[in-house]
Amino acid sequence: MVNRRGDRLVVTNRRARHDYTILERWEAGIVLAGAEVKSLREGRANLQDAFARVEDGEVWLYGMHISPYAFSRGELDPLRRRKLLLHQREIAELARHTATKGLTIVPLRVYFRDGRAKVELALARGRRAYDKRQAIAERDARREAERALRGRAR
């Protein structure tokens, strides 16, 4: 899938928007091996349980599963941690925010921009069950209002 900016979407973390309240977003590059890039181009990745951490002035992505490329020789761990490429001031800002209790870094989507793999990171706060129910109720109410307005215009 290609959006209007020319980015080729590989995978999205739809569950993240349900489980977390998104506060801020960043774009980061990912350090990958050649076979992993080929697997990503085939869309063989999963962000379901992925998260990022700031460790020793670097940001690492954990839990992102990239299936092994069928024609590769070397065998890489599909769940290995991957380094994310951000500017130092962005890393410092992420470290400062995640020091706050209850905030985490969650990947929202992986895509290719100008031939390079990128990940969209979000600073997020976990939702409780009642928050999730409230968000679902608000979304349903908004849909109903849109339907009513659309039906009225006819």
RAZI-V595203 format. One record per residue. N is the residue number from 1. RES is the residue in three letters. OMEGA is omega in degrees with one decimal (* if undefined). D_LAST is the distance of its C-alpha to the last C-alpha in Angstrom with 2 decimals. Layout:
N:RES:OMEGA:D_LAST ; N:RES:OMEGA:D_LAST
This chain:
1:MET:-179.4:32.61 ; 2:VAL:177.8:32.85 ; 3:ASN:-173.9:30.82 ; 4:ARG:179.5:30.40 ; 5:ARG:179.4:33.83 ; 6:GLY:178.0:35.63 ; 7:ASP:177.5:36.43 ; 8:ARG:-176.4:36.80 ; 9:LEU:178.4:35.77 ; 10:VAL:-176.6:38.31 ; 11:VAL:175.7:37.48 ; 12:THR:177.2:35.53 ; 13:ASN:-176.5:36.58 ; 14:ARG:-178.4:33.40 ; 15:ARG:-177.2:35.55 ; 16:ALA:-179.0:36.71 ; 17:ARG:177.6:33.40 ; 18:HIS:-174.3:33.46 ; 19:ASP:-174.4:37.16 ; 20:TYR:168.8:37.56 ; 21:THR:-176.0:36.17 ; 22:ILE:-178.1:36.28 ; 23:LEU:-179.2:38.11 ; 24:GLU:-179.0:39.13 ; 25:ARG:175.0:39.09 ; 26:TRP:173.2:41.70 ; 27:GLU:-179.5:42.13 ; 28:ALA:172.0:45.42 ; 29:GLY:179.5:47.26 ; 30:ILE:174.7:48.78 ; 31:VAL:-176.5:52.34 ; 32:LEU:171.2:52.24 ; 33:ALA:-176.7:54.69 ; 34:GLY:-179.0:54.06 ; 35:ALA:178.7:53.26 ; 36:GLU:178.6:50.70 ; 37:VAL:179.8:48.86 ; 38:LYS:176.4:48.74 ; 39:SER:178.1:47.39 ; 40:LEU:179.3:44.68 ; 41:ARG:176.1:43.71 ; 42:GLU:179.2:43.28 ; 43:GLY:-175.7:41.04 ; 44:ARG:179.5:43.67 ; 45:ALA:-179.1:43.42 ; 46:ASN:179.4:42.36 ; 47:LEU:-170.1:41.78 ; 48:GLN:-176.1:41.38 ; 49:ASP:-174.6:44.45 ; 50:ALA:175.4:45.13 ; 51:PHE:180.0:46.16 ; 52:ALA:178.8:48.17 ; 53:ARG:173.6:51.29 ; 54:VAL:-180.0:53.33 ; 55:GLU:177.0:56.98 ; 56:ASP:176.8:59.84 ; 57:GLY:176.9:57.64 ; 58:GLU:178.1:55.59 ; 59:VAL:-178.5:52.23 ; 60:TRP:178.2:52.22 ; 61:LEU:-179.5:49.38 ; 62:TYR:170.4:50.23 ; 63:GLY:176.4:48.70 ; 64:MET:-178.0:46.68 ; 65:HIS:172.8:47.38 ; 66:ILE:-178.3:47.78 ; 67:SER:178.7:48.85 ; 68:PRO:177.6:52.05 ; 69:TYR:-173.0:51.69 ; 70:ALA:-173.3:52.96 ; 71:PHE:-179.3:55.34 ; 72:SER:179.5:56.81 ; 73:ARG:-178.5:60.48 ; 74:GLY:-179.7:60.57 ; 75:GLU:178.0:59.07 ; 76:LEU:175.7:57.14 ; 77:ASP:-177.1:56.08 ; 78:PRO:-177.7:52.29 ; 79:LEU:-176.9:51.97 ; 80:ARG:177.5:54.38 ; 81:ARG:-177.1:53.60 ; 82:ARG:-179.1:52.37 ; 83:LYS:177.3:53.06 ; 84:LEU:-176.0:50.21 ; 85:LEU:178.6:50.75 ; 86:LEU:174.5:49.86 ; 87:HIS:-177.6:51.53 ; 88:GLN:-179.3:54.20 ; 89:ARG:176.4:52.37 ; 90:GLU:178.2:49.27 ; 91:ILE:178.7:51.56 ; 92:ALA:178.7:53.23 ; 93:GLU:177.3:49.92 ; 94:LEU:179.7:48.84 ; 95:ALA:179.8:52.28 ; 96:ARG:-179.0:52.06 ; 97:HIS:-176.2:48.64 ; 98:THR:173.6:49.60 ; 99:ALA:175.9:52.76 ; 100:THR:-178.7:50.49 ; 101:LYS:175.3:50.27 ; 102:GLY:178.9:47.03 ; 103:LEU:-180.0:45.74 ; 104:THR:177.5:45.73 ; 105:ILE:-175.3:44.81 ; 106:VAL:174.1:42.29 ; 107:PRO:-179.7:41.25 ; 108:LEU:-179.7:37.48 ; 109:ARG:174.7:37.49 ; 110:VAL:-177.1:39.95 ; 111:TYR:176.0:39.23 ; 112:PHE:173.4:41.15 ; 113:ARG:-178.6:41.14 ; 114:ASP:176.6:43.38 ; 115:GLY:-179.2:45.09 ; 116:ARG:179.7:46.01 ; 117:ALA:179.3:44.88 ; 118:LYS:174.3:43.25 ; 119:VAL:175.3:42.17 ; 120:GLU:180.0:39.76 ; 121:LEU:177.1:41.49 ; 122:ALA:169.3:40.08 ; 123:LEU:-170.6:42.00 ; 124:ALA:174.2:40.65 ; 125:ARG:-177.9:41.38 ; 126:GLY:177.6:41.23 ; 127:ARG:172.8:38.79 ; 128:ARG:-175.6:40.01 ; 129:ALA:-178.2:38.38 ; 130:TYR:175.4:36.79 ; 131:ASP:-179.6:35.37 ; 132:LYS:179.4:33.74 ; 133:ARG:179.3:32.23 ; 134:GLN:179.2:30.95 ; 135:ALA:178.0:29.38 ; 136:ILE:179.6:27.66 ; 137:ALA:178.2:26.36 ; 138:GLU:179.6:25.04 ; 139:ARG:178.7:23.31 ; 140:ASP:179.2:21.69 ; 141:ALA:178.5:20.59 ; 142:ARG:178.6:19.06 ; 143:ARG:179.1:17.14 ; 144:GLU:179.6:15.89 ; 145:ALA:177.9:14.79 ; 146:GLU:177.9:12.92 ; 147:ARG:-179.2:11.17 ; 148:ALA:178.8:10.37 ; 149:LEU:179.2:9.05 ; 150:ARG:179.9:6.93 ; 151:GLY:-178.7:5.62 ; 152:ARG:-177.0:5.47 ; 153:ALA:-177.9:3.80 ; 154:ARG:*:0.00
